[in-house]
Amino acid sequence: MAVIATLSKGYDLDYIWRQVDHDPTKDAASYYIQASETGGEPPGRWWGPGAKALGLESGTVVDREPYDLLFGERKAPDGTPLGRPPSSGRKAADIYAQLLAAEPHATAERKRELLPEATRQTRQSPLFFDLTLSLSKSISIFHASLGENARLAREAGDINGDQYWTALVEEVDAMIWQAVRAGFGYLQKEAGYTRTGSHNKRVNGRETGQWHEADLAVAYWLQHTSRDGDMQLHVHSQIAHVARTVTDGRWRAPDSLGYNEHVGAVAAITAQHLEEALARRFGVEWVARDDGHGFEIKGISGEMMRLFSSRRESITADLRARAARFEEQYGRAPSQRELAQLAQASNFATRAAKEKTLDVAQLHAGWADKLARTLGTTLASVAPSAWHASTDHASARDQPDRRDAARELELARAALGGHAGAAGEEHPGPAPT
């Protein structure tokens, strides 16, 4: 599968904003190219019928003020209350003061970590649920390769080349958004509900409470890197913990317990749409992963993916140690469910905090250098090699005209250090649509 989904409760409103670049003029490729002092990731986008009911149209940029009102205070952009406000605010403040007293020399970064911890300790309802969709490593590398070509063209003053590769990055971004929206269309239909009445009482063996269809409000955030600084495309999908009940228009807490049942399906639908879009546009083929868990783009080796999977390697090493301790303590290997719980513990134990600002452009230069030094391959060559290997399977509609083919051949040769095609063959690439 090309997408992995995880669901977690969210309490920290500031975390996502520490990664966002506030420059409104950047194009899609610029997040790989231009240095940033305010964070290196794109702004968020609104989605969902609940957001639309608040005047937050799907696809529009998430601004801080309506974000804080909706997620932090459960209020509309005009300040109108939406159901019950988050509880335990005073208690959270008291716990936060106690945590600060215990760490009088805490840095500003540490204080930001203690604030959501105080919120969690109050046992209050979450401010949102974060359904994170992580794309496969080969897609992340393919995307980064397109960005690297845009960077090289821009550095060389090649305006046409810059426009060409930037357009391809934008196309892939659009595919990601379309795939994510398809997955969330399913979630809205299957898990967009609020509950009314008491669900603790039963009459004739049936609960007296009712479920009603409800409109969800979601803030999407496309990010390019893992916590360890590897290329890792993923989308944070923050689902507001308040939804508009369709029957009466009132805002209530959604039935979030239903989300878990559908997380896997959201990932599968997103993966299917993205895989089909990439295959249709670039002619890429999909092959089984080395470990048998899903598929990756043909032509991007397991060795290359492991090179940029330090986060996965850290989790795996920690999980092996936890599984060994479990077996030593209980005299048996952990079950699948127990192994999943251990994996979650490893995930949190090895999680490194992202810095206040993340310069993706600087990281990108490091990725290119790392790949060249370790495997002797240029990052710019990866995407052209992947679609060159599948040119015979691309539709005639996607083939460029002769001028585009000549430009692509020239660019591919430069990217490959004078060799066009994965096996030295000359193949034109797709033309931007």
Wavefront OBJ file of the C-alpha trace (Angstrom):
o trace
v 0.000 0.000 0.000
v 1.293 3.462 -0.936
v -0.274 5.139 2.112
v -0.154 4.412 5.844
v -2.686 6.075 8.154
v -2.408 6.757 11.878
v -4.963 8.391 14.162
v -4.145 10.304 17.339
v -5.775 12.811 19.666
v -4.537 16.373 19.337
v -4.040 18.961 22.067
v -1.223 21.187 20.782
v -2.446 24.001 18.537
v 1.021 25.470 18.030
v 2.915 22.400 16.786
v 1.770 22.526 13.185
v 2.303 26.283 12.901
v 5.959 26.041 13.876
v 6.602 24.273 10.566
v 4.669 26.587 8.253
v 6.343 29.010 5.865
v 4.563 32.378 5.906
v 5.723 33.469 2.446
v 2.548 33.589 0.284
v 4.517 33.886 -2.988
v 6.144 30.437 -2.994
v 5.306 27.910 -5.692
v 5.264 24.167 -5.063
v 8.925 23.599 -5.967
v 10.154 26.508 -3.855
v 9.733 24.498 -0.663
v 12.651 22.425 -1.971
v 14.642 25.440 -3.126
v 14.268 28.622 -1.104
v 15.635 28.904 2.424
v 13.176 29.990 5.071
v 13.457 31.633 8.454
v 9.831 30.998 9.442
v 9.448 27.292 8.702
v 9.699 25.324 5.498
v 6.284 23.726 4.965
v 3.261 24.903 2.939
v 0.206 26.473 4.588
v -2.792 24.355 5.493
v -5.985 23.951 3.478
v -9.567 23.699 4.688
v -11.851 20.836 3.711
v -15.236 19.425 4.578
v -18.918 20.398 4.615
v -18.523 21.513 8.228
v -15.790 23.961 7.248
v -17.893 25.178 4.330
v -20.819 25.850 6.697
v -18.478 28.215 8.559
v -17.498 30.048 5.381
v -14.175 28.200 5.135
v -14.267 26.960 1.553
v -12.517 23.739 0.596
v -8.972 24.381 -0.615
v -8.637 27.865 0.880
v -5.614 28.638 3.045
v -5.892 28.087 6.798
v -5.371 31.365 8.667
v -4.375 31.378 12.314
v -7.313 33.282 13.799
v -10.183 31.083 12.516
v -8.008 28.025 13.203
v -7.591 28.967 16.870
v -11.266 29.818 17.215
v -12.467 26.528 15.725
v -9.972 24.104 17.243
v -9.086 25.917 20.451
v -12.375 27.511 21.491
v -14.983 25.747 19.315
v -16.197 28.981 17.852
v -17.068 30.129 14.341
v -14.857 32.722 12.601
v -17.240 35.434 13.814
v -16.920 34.233 17.423
v -20.255 32.396 17.604
v -19.977 29.414 20.020
v -20.209 25.986 18.396
v -21.591 23.648 21.040
v -19.800 23.222 24.334
v -16.365 24.827 24.760
v -13.338 22.672 25.654
v -13.395 21.849 29.359
v -10.787 21.774 32.136
v -9.052 24.978 31.038
v -8.318 26.167 34.579
v -7.151 22.765 35.715
v -4.804 22.565 32.738
v -3.335 25.948 33.671
v -2.734 24.735 37.236
v -1.003 21.566 36.033
v 1.096 23.589 33.601
v 2.237 25.842 36.460
v 3.223 22.753 38.467
v 5.187 21.309 35.560
v 7.010 24.610 35.089
v 7.827 24.748 38.796
v 9.376 21.297 38.537
v 11.571 22.475 35.654
v 12.553 26.066 36.522
v 15.257 26.144 33.848
v 13.041 24.839 31.038
v 13.833 26.283 27.634
v 11.178 27.932 25.477
v 10.966 24.750 23.394
v 10.512 22.644 26.530
v 7.764 24.968 27.785
v 5.907 24.447 24.520
v 6.137 20.688 25.087
v 4.831 20.988 28.652
v 1.697 22.883 27.640
v 0.029 20.036 25.679
v 1.269 17.612 28.343
v -0.665 19.607 30.969
v -3.725 19.470 28.722
v -3.448 15.701 28.365
v -3.186 15.253 32.128
v -6.535 16.982 32.654
v -8.210 14.151 30.744
v -10.206 16.721 28.805
v -11.638 15.923 25.402
v -9.156 16.458 22.561
v -9.149 19.663 20.562
v -8.959 17.647 17.343
v -8.127 14.235 15.932
v -5.092 14.023 13.655
v -5.479 11.426 10.915
v -2.002 11.433 9.381
v -1.573 9.918 5.920
v 2.061 9.010 5.194
v 2.941 8.300 1.567
v 5.294 5.506 0.595
v 9.010 6.253 0.565
v 9.293 5.795 -3.196
v 6.644 8.469 -3.818
v 8.490 10.811 -1.468
v 11.775 10.208 -3.314
v 10.079 10.627 -6.714
v 8.600 13.947 -5.578
v 11.929 15.127 -4.147
v 13.633 14.237 -7.436
v 11.240 16.484 -9.349
v 12.038 19.252 -6.874
v 15.773 18.670 -7.301
v 15.471 19.142 -11.063
v 13.617 22.410 -10.468
v 16.373 23.503 -8.085
v 19.144 22.727 -10.589
v 17.294 24.518 -13.380
v 16.712 27.583 -11.204
v 20.346 27.697 -10.119
v 21.432 27.493 -13.777
v 19.115 30.347 -14.746
v 17.132 27.993 -16.992
v 13.696 29.643 -16.865
v 11.989 27.105 -19.150
v 13.476 24.169 -17.245
v 12.445 25.716 -13.934
v 8.874 26.144 -15.180
v 8.815 22.607 -16.576
v 9.891 20.836 -13.390
v 7.930 23.130 -11.088
v 4.799 22.316 -13.082
v 5.439 18.601 -12.517
v 5.854 19.133 -8.760
v 2.572 21.044 -8.732
v 0.868 18.231 -10.640
v 1.957 15.642 -8.098
v 0.848 17.910 -5.259
v -2.570 18.182 -6.927
v -2.727 14.379 -7.200
v -1.987 14.078 -3.486
v -4.735 16.542 -2.570
v -7.250 14.814 -4.836
v -6.398 11.413 -3.371
v -6.681 12.687 0.214
v -10.027 14.312 -0.536
v -11.267 11.015 -1.968
v -10.262 9.219 1.220
v -11.953 11.813 3.402
v -15.067 11.742 1.244
v -15.390 8.148 2.393
v -14.706 9.100 6.042
v -17.330 11.847 5.909
v -19.909 9.390 4.574
v -19.110 6.501 6.915
v -17.955 8.226 10.121
v -19.446 11.736 9.983
v -21.924 11.411 12.856
v -22.883 13.013 16.151
v -24.617 11.237 19.021
v -27.615 12.547 20.939
v -29.425 11.224 23.990
v -28.081 8.717 26.485
v -26.095 5.770 25.184
v -25.822 4.244 28.674
v -29.492 3.240 28.860
v -31.203 0.444 26.973
v -34.864 -0.145 26.230
v -35.781 -3.621 24.999
v -32.072 -4.285 24.618
v -31.447 -1.237 22.450
v -29.649 2.007 23.248
v -31.917 5.025 23.638
v -29.372 7.398 22.116
v -29.327 8.222 18.427
v -26.731 8.855 15.755
v -27.179 11.682 13.270
v -25.281 12.530 10.123
v -22.914 15.430 10.727
v -20.636 17.663 8.673
v -16.926 17.447 9.542
v -14.443 20.336 9.396
v -10.837 19.444 8.570
v -7.559 21.334 8.208
v -5.047 19.594 5.905
v -1.289 20.169 6.107
v 1.047 18.697 3.464
v 4.560 18.221 4.855
v 7.741 17.013 3.165
v 9.931 15.540 5.922
v 9.969 13.063 8.785
v 10.997 14.024 12.316
v 14.484 12.722 11.530
v 14.812 15.030 8.526
v 14.328 12.368 5.839
v 12.167 13.005 2.793
v 8.707 11.774 3.814
v 5.584 13.225 2.276
v 2.671 13.111 4.698
v -0.578 14.943 5.296
v -1.741 15.919 8.778
v -5.534 15.972 8.703
v -6.839 17.743 11.781
v -10.503 16.885 12.325
v -12.207 19.462 14.543
v -13.817 17.906 17.621
v -17.083 19.608 16.814
v -19.364 18.880 13.857
v -22.603 20.309 12.451
v -25.552 17.927 12.883
v -27.414 17.809 9.561
v -30.914 17.305 10.997
v -31.046 20.408 13.184
v -27.935 22.415 12.280
v -26.591 22.308 15.838
v -22.894 21.777 16.533
v -21.970 18.822 18.719
v -18.967 16.623 19.434
v -18.630 14.026 16.654
v -18.728 10.309 17.364
v -14.944 10.015 17.167
v -14.984 6.366 18.251
v -16.150 5.563 14.744
v -13.005 6.981 13.164
v -10.846 4.012 14.150
v -13.005 1.582 12.239
v -12.425 3.414 8.963
v -8.785 4.562 9.176
v -7.547 1.621 7.104
v -10.147 2.212 4.404
v -9.216 5.908 4.169
v -5.593 4.892 3.612
v -6.555 2.302 0.972
v -8.770 4.728 -0.971
v -6.142 7.463 -0.845
v -3.469 5.009 -2.001
v -5.568 3.692 -4.880
v -6.356 7.159 -6.210
v -2.735 8.306 -5.923
v -1.236 5.159 -7.457
v -3.625 5.334 -10.410
v -2.977 9.041 -10.945
v 0.812 8.617 -10.925
v 0.615 5.611 -13.261
v -1.714 7.421 -15.627
v 0.346 10.621 -15.728
v 3.923 9.323 -15.614
v 3.507 5.712 -16.687
v 5.210 4.457 -13.525
v 4.745 0.833 -12.524
v 4.282 -0.569 -9.038
v 6.244 -3.503 -7.602
v 5.969 -5.377 -4.298
v 8.100 -4.028 -1.478
v 11.114 -5.976 -0.267
v 9.256 -6.788 2.959
v 6.035 -7.703 1.151
v 4.072 -4.857 2.762
v 2.489 -3.018 -0.143
v 3.970 -1.582 -3.318
v 6.583 0.960 -4.377
v 7.466 2.677 -7.647
v 9.477 0.438 -9.963
v 13.016 1.721 -10.446
v 13.405 3.124 -6.935
v 15.351 0.452 -5.081
v 14.887 -0.792 -1.554
v 18.464 0.250 -0.848
v 17.652 3.821 -1.827
v 14.481 3.865 0.275
v 16.308 2.500 3.320
v 18.899 5.253 2.927
v 16.171 7.792 3.640
v 14.307 5.793 6.283
v 16.278 6.564 9.430
v 13.029 7.124 11.325
v 11.824 3.637 10.392
v 15.178 2.128 11.300
v 15.036 3.784 14.743
v 11.524 2.472 15.399
v 12.416 -1.018 14.195
v 15.497 -1.243 16.423
v 13.526 -0.063 19.462
v 10.691 -2.464 18.661
v 13.074 -5.430 18.437
v 14.428 -4.594 21.889
v 10.910 -4.253 23.347
v 9.799 -7.543 21.786
v 12.865 -9.309 23.215
v 12.132 -7.948 26.695
v 8.497 -9.013 26.375
v 9.486 -12.561 25.426
v 11.983 -12.717 28.278
v 9.361 -11.559 30.774
v 6.406 -13.663 29.607
v 8.141 -16.646 28.051
v 6.446 -16.215 24.685
v 6.481 -13.962 21.655
v 4.004 -11.041 21.664
v 0.725 -11.496 19.796
v -0.113 -9.316 16.805
v -2.130 -6.974 19.006
v 0.605 -6.795 21.619
v 3.177 -6.219 18.894
v 1.103 -3.327 17.566
v 1.029 -1.798 21.060
v 4.789 -2.223 21.363
v 5.234 -0.601 17.961
v 3.189 2.392 19.067
v 5.326 2.692 22.197
v 8.470 2.561 20.017
v 7.023 5.216 17.759
v 6.595 7.655 20.637
v 9.846 6.679 22.389
v 11.983 7.375 19.304
v 10.117 10.504 18.239
v 12.385 13.511 17.990
v 10.853 16.944 18.360
v 10.917 19.004 15.181
v 12.757 22.279 15.469
v 10.896 25.575 15.564
v 11.876 26.235 11.955
v 12.572 23.576 9.375
v 14.599 24.600 6.346
v 13.501 22.052 3.744
v 15.785 23.664 1.142
v 18.826 22.923 3.302
v 17.645 19.383 3.967
v 17.093 18.870 0.248
v 20.695 19.714 -0.576
v 21.755 17.199 2.085
v 19.590 14.464 0.538
v 21.174 14.976 -2.877
v 24.669 14.849 -1.394
v 23.888 11.767 0.689
v 22.529 9.860 -2.306
v 25.480 10.771 -4.506
v 28.068 9.824 -1.858
v 26.391 6.573 -0.774
v 24.923 5.091 -3.959
v 26.647 7.167 -6.637
v 23.286 8.319 -7.993
v 22.080 11.865 -8.531
v 18.761 12.727 -6.927
v 17.737 14.540 -10.103
v 18.007 11.287 -12.095
v 15.596 9.241 -9.981
v 12.223 10.459 -11.308
v 13.287 10.463 -15.006
v 14.700 6.952 -14.583
v 11.434 5.725 -13.036
v 9.225 6.995 -15.813
v 11.723 6.116 -18.566
v 11.544 2.489 -17.438
v 7.801 2.529 -18.095
v 7.600 4.683 -21.222
v 6.210 1.872 -23.359
v 3.207 1.643 -21.046
v 2.365 5.361 -21.059
v -0.679 6.422 -23.061
v -0.286 8.363 -26.274
v -2.139 11.254 -24.635
v 0.735 11.749 -22.194
v 3.481 11.830 -24.813
v 5.028 15.282 -25.386
v 5.472 16.911 -28.744
v 8.910 16.933 -30.363
v 10.020 20.186 -28.748
v 9.029 18.927 -25.287
v 10.713 15.602 -25.996
v 13.933 17.328 -26.989
v 13.889 19.465 -23.854
v 13.134 16.458 -21.649
v 15.955 14.479 -23.237
v 18.359 17.374 -22.659
v 17.248 17.746 -19.030
v 17.367 14.009 -18.391
v 20.870 13.747 -19.807
v 22.036 16.557 -17.557
v 20.340 14.970 -14.534
v 21.893 11.600 -15.267
v 25.366 12.992 -15.785
v 25.266 12.539 -19.553
v 23.249 9.297 -19.715
v 19.576 9.355 -20.632
v 17.288 6.641 -19.316
v 17.677 4.095 -16.568
v 19.610 1.775 -18.867
v 21.221 4.383 -21.112
v 18.255 4.529 -23.500
v 16.886 7.829 -24.756
v 13.253 8.289 -23.720
v 11.223 11.465 -23.569
v 9.381 12.199 -20.333
v 5.845 13.436 -19.805
v 4.936 16.967 -20.760
v 3.185 19.119 -18.146
v -0.542 19.274 -18.744
l 1 2 3 4 5 6 7 8 9 10 11 12 13 14 15 16 17 18 19 20 21 22 23 24 25 26 27 28 29 30 31 32 33 34 35 36 37 38 39 40 41 42 43 44 45 46 47 48 49 50 51 52 53 54 55 56 57 58 59 60 61 62 63 64 65 66 67 68 69 70 71 72 73 74 75 76 77 78 79 80 81 82 83 84 85 86 87 88 89 90 91 92 93 94 95 96 97 98 99 100 101 102 103 104 105 106 107 108 109 110 111 112 113 114 115 116 117 118 119 120 121 122 123 124 125 126 127 128 129 130 131 132 133 134 135 136 137 138 139 140 141 142 143 144 145 146 147 148 149 150 151 152 153 154 155 156 157 158 159 160 161 162 163 164 165 166 167 168 169 170 171 172 173 174 175 176 177 178 179 180 181 182 183 184 185 186 187 188 189 190 191 192 193 194 195 196 197 198 199 200 201 202 203 204 205 206 207 208 209 210 211 212 213 214 215 216 217 218 219 220 221 222 223 224 225 226 227 228 229 230 231 232 233 234 235 236 237 238 239 240 241 242 243 244 245 246 247 248 249 250 251 252 253 254 255 256 257 258 259 260 261 262 263 264 265 266 267 268 269 270 271 272 273 274 275 276 277 278 279 280 281 282 283 284 285 286 287 288 289 290 291 292 293 294 295 296 297 298 299 300 301 302 303 304 305 306 307 308 309 310 311 312 313 314 315 316 317 318 319 320 321 322 323 324 325 326 327 328 329 330 331 332 333 334 335 336 337 338 339 340 341 342 343 344 345 346 347 348 349 350 351 352 353 354 355 356 357 358 359 360 361 362 363 364 365 366 367 368 369 370 371 372 373 374 375 376 377 378 379 380 381 382 383 384 385 386 387 388 389 390 391 392 393 394 395 396 397 398 399 400 401 402 403 404 405 406 407 408 409 410 411 412 413 414 415 416 417 418 419 420 421 422 423 424 425 426 427 428 429 430 431 432 433
